[in-house]
Amino acid sequence: MDVPKIVVTPPGPKAREILERDSKVISPSYVRFYPLVVERGEGSLLYDVDGNVYIDLNSGLGVMNVGHAHPEVVEAIKRQAEKLLHYSNTDFYYEESVKFAEKLVSIAPGNFGKKVFFSNSGTESVEAAIKLARWRTKRQYVIGFIGAFHGRTYGSLSITSSKPVQRAGFSPLVPGIVHVPYPYSYRCPFGASPDDPEECANRTIAFIEDWVFGKFVPPEEVAAFIFEPIQGEGGYIVPPENFIPQLRKLANEHGILLIDDEVQAGMGRTGKWWAIQHFGVDPDILTSAKALGGGLPIGATIAREDVMTWPGGSHASTFGGNPVSCASGLATINVIEREKLVERAAALGDKVMKLLNEWKEKYEIVGDVRGKGLMIGIEIVKDKTSRKKAPDLAQEIMMRAWKSGVAIITAGVNALRIFPPLNIEEEYLFKALEIVEDKIREVS
Ligand SMILES: Cc1ncc(COP(=O)(O)O)c(C=O)c1O
């Protein structure tokens, strides 16, 4: 199939009509990347209401790891919907949630017993994680990282710190949250050279020990560190190899739990089931959502069984672990396993990185490329020497690519994310990248 295909400059007339109606009834708090009005999705392709066909480089914000409308996922949803739509798993029992939890426990990192709390979204999986960490340790502080995005309900919002608008006007937030810089080695907050990422991690850990623990937060009152193994909304930032292992060590020294937020990076995306597996560390609590349900809403908080010991009634959710979402999630994992999508993400990711590293050589505005598997960020800058962020250029590249049929989006303020379905046809992926490169060349 010859894709992408733009038959009318988007937004076309049907899209414009829907945008107009949307503006009258939908909350203005949403920020849409561009006025794309989707009608149908199939595999890695999106069809808009005016007949344009796009290549999806963002997987519906990281949800469609197995592509749109995967027949096996759709079939599992239909089968389950006809059998049982709902029966509050936190008040009664059904097998679908048990089957799904058994599968998750078997693929989650750590050679120890685990238990699963089901919710409906990423933010709820984080809420459960921080409540559990506080409950289990009876300690008040949670240490999060600047640039992180963990969600928008009050607990997770209190840790989220990727854009001021997310927090502005909503205080007071939950107390007991302490923020420290993330080792963003291309722009190390502690002044280490971009060529020495490990030094950036060392300085971050030293800052926590000397300035946080040493000055105002007694480590014996810290319940958890919460972090993204690759920061997503913050700009697709991969931490230095030695960072998470050092954080694990520090946590062990002080009886602090490690919460690994894999809502965006998990489910095979990075070429391992979970991004933390690149760093050889097992978390105490892991959160997952987005791709977990194959397109249906579900969140999971997976914890060591000796951590998830809270009593009946302490935390629950009417819809959490809905049977249809569980059936869809299980089918999604089966597809990832059978189609070997974890391995594919790794192999295809390597090819993409090779190409993007050539762009870095060729274009002055491509400051940094980084990522693992098919979670890749391209940081757009004014020039390589100043490394000054160029959000206007990133935005322009995104808009031009979209108008040419590539649904690519930004991360942070000035990174472009390459985040396609893991089973995207290689031909489509490289066609989309060719278009993105054209746009980079044009705006350069
Ligand atoms: C790492 C991470 N955690 C949590 C969330 C919140 O997920 P949700 O939007 O499903 O509440 C997101 C969403 O982007 C995320 O990227």
The ligand as a Tripos MOL2 file, in Angstrom:
@<TRIPOS>MOLECULE
LIG
   16    16     1     0     0
SMALL
NO_CHARGES

@<TRIPOS>ATOM
      1 C1          5.5150    7.4610   33.0280 C.3       1 LIG1
      2 C2          4.0700    7.7930   33.1560 C.ar      1 LIG1
      3 N1          3.4340    7.5700   34.3130 N.ar      1 LIG1
      4 C3          2.1270    7.8280   34.4780 C.ar      1 LIG1
      5 C4          1.3810    8.3670   33.4510 C.ar      1 LIG1
      6 C5         -0.0700    8.6620   33.6530 C.3       1 LIG1
      7 O1         -0.8430    7.7820   32.9250 O.3       1 LIG1
      8 P1         -2.4010    8.0780   32.6370 P.3       1 LIG1
      9 O2         -2.4540    9.1740   31.6430 O.co2     1 LIG1
     10 O3         -2.9270    6.7670   32.1380 O.co2     1 LIG1
     11 O4         -2.9980    8.4580   33.9480 O.co2     1 LIG1
     12 C6          1.9920    8.6290   32.2190 C.ar      1 LIG1
     13 C7          1.2250    9.2100   31.0920 C.2       1 LIG1
     14 O5          1.7510    9.7220   30.1450 O.2       1 LIG1
     15 C8          3.3720    8.3370   32.0630 C.ar      1 LIG1
     16 O6          4.0040    8.5740   30.9110 O.3       1 LIG1
@<TRIPOS>BOND
     1     1     2 1
     2     2     3 ar
     3     2    15 ar
     4     3     4 ar
     5     4     5 ar
     6     5     6 1
     7     5    12 ar
     8     6     7 1
     9     7     8 1
    10     8     9 2
    11     8    10 1
    12     8    11 1
    13    12    13 1
    14    12    15 ar
    15    13    14 2
    16    15    16 1
@<TRIPOS>SUBSTRUCTURE
     1 LIG1         1 GROUP 0 **** ****
